[in-house]
Every structure is written in structure tokens, then in C-alpha cells.
């Protein structure tokens, strides 16, 4: 699967069920949200702007995606937000490259990372700042069931594992064939 | 990584934090347990017996492992149990093959499945009966932090996703180097 195909398959409305397991306190917390994923044309003004913010030629972008989420059950944390993600492949290596991201939630933050699509069609997203390292693995169990595992390090120590099951909304069963998911 | 190396790295005492997400009812449930993983010699009587139960020549087995678990918090389900797993590689393909298993818990059940170690060092275990299909992915984030995602179909429909973080017990931090984990 290419990164473009991965995001095209991700487009749509999803019910997202996330559980975070705190590795130090050994407590877990679940949250549910509705997520809308939209693919953006690479000449979309938001994609172009995000590239320019990072001083990257927008013509090098391969994908743009907007994620919008809204919590179903209040969990005292961010209830809603959106983020735009842009992928910029490494030259000659379309399966991996830079990940540009702008998150609009309680506050607006920018971050860069790396993406890589493996031979098993799983997408790995890695982001890193001075204090936080995050690696997320996303994969499709079926066109209507997406799974994610996320691991976070703070100050060099593993602190949190989060796991998410995402079911496509709109009546299709999670085990529907690809042709039914469109 | 070979299947032998995967199980050798798995050997020890682990704190296991599991969350099951019911894909139909959208409810989640967490449970915690202590797990002991012991590697068994391929000529161990339990390994030999399990092979014989499946009419497989014990000399074809590559690994034997015993898992013993005990729930930390009562969750009205199986509180403890043990299972012996034996791997029998496909001829000429050590990275994949048959998985023989006997589970001793509320009742004693036998099941066979398949294992495969990927080029990303993740272990995939697949088991299937007439009504239940299960696929589990296990991987090491570090020598002291093991992660598992499990997906279950009942009667052809995805019914449950379970996610587990396992932290090696004994004082080592999850992010310790391999040399510290021994």
C-alpha cells in the first residue's frame, strides 16, 4: 500500500475507541470520539501553508489529510480538535519521509516527524521533541476497522501506551469487503 | 529475530495490563495479571506430549514455552491458568509454522494455529476454530516492554479487540537496554 492509498482508505467518518494505559501508575482510561478524516489536494491552501511554515516546497508534498475529532463522552480532557497532516516523501523513497503536522485544539501547536509504510501495509508515525517521543502504528484489520497502537516516552522513559480501535460509521460492518466501504 | 530468540526474550516475570474493547457494545474492560513465561527444552515431557497429542514427531518442534498467569484484580473471569505452546516450523521456513497449544484454566482445551515472525520482529499468532478466529500480534518496544494486539472474530464478524502492555518485573525500567534485561 502507498501512503496515498492508506489515507484514501482512511477517509470517512469513524467511531474511535481509545484506551490509554499509564505504564507507571498502571491505571487505564478509555475515551470515545467521532473522527472525520478528509483527504486534501496537495494544492489545498492548508497544505501549501503548512509546507511554507516549514520552509518546504509545496510541490514536494504527496498527501494532505485533515482529522477532526469530537469526544462522545466527556473525559475532562480535550473534547474536540482538528489537525492537518502533510507527508513529504524522501527523494526516491515514496514509502517514507517527513510528516508535517499542525494541531488545533486547546492551543495551536506545530510538530514534525517521520512516516513510514511497511511491507505489511502498516503506517508508522514517529514524532519527537526535546521531552516527548511518540511512535504510532496504524493498520487496517479490514477496510472498516482501523487499529492504532501508540507509545510515548517522556524524558527518555516509556510513560504511556494507547490503543485505539476505529470502526467506520455508516452502517457497514467492520468486516465488510473493500468494495462495500466506498 | 528468530522464534527461539523471541521466546527467550519473553522469558521472565511480567506485569500484564490488558484492555478488551467490545466492537459491538463499544464497552471496554481492563484487567491486570502477573504472567510467568518459561522456555521449555524441546525434549521436555510436556512438549513431547503435546506433539504426540497432535501426532507430530517431537523432533520437529523448535520451541516450547509455558505461560502461567494470575489475575491481580478479580474481574469475574478466569483468575489463573497456564498454557504450553509448541512451535513446529514449516520445512525450510523457520520463521513460520504450526502452533500447538494446550490451555489449562477453567477447563482444558487444545487448539492449533499458525505462527509467523515478520521482518519487523513482530510475532503473529493465528488460531481458528469453526466459530472463532483470532489473530494476535506481539512485539517488543524494548526488552522490558512487550506489547500485544489481539483481534477476534466470532461467526465471521469482528467482535473484540484486546490490547496488552506487559512490563518486565524485577526492578528494571521498561526502557532498559537488552543487557540489563537478562
Interface residues (C-beta under 8 A of the other chain):
Chain A: X15 X17 X19 X21 X23 X26 X28 X30 X32 X118 X119 X120 X141 X142 X145 X147 X149 X151 X153 X156 X157 X158 X161 X163 X165 X167 X173 X174 X175
Chain B: X15 X17 X19 X21 X23 X26 X28 X30 X32 X118 X119 X120 X141 X142 X145 X147 X149 X151 X153 X156 X157 X158 X161 X163 X165 X167 X173 X174 X175
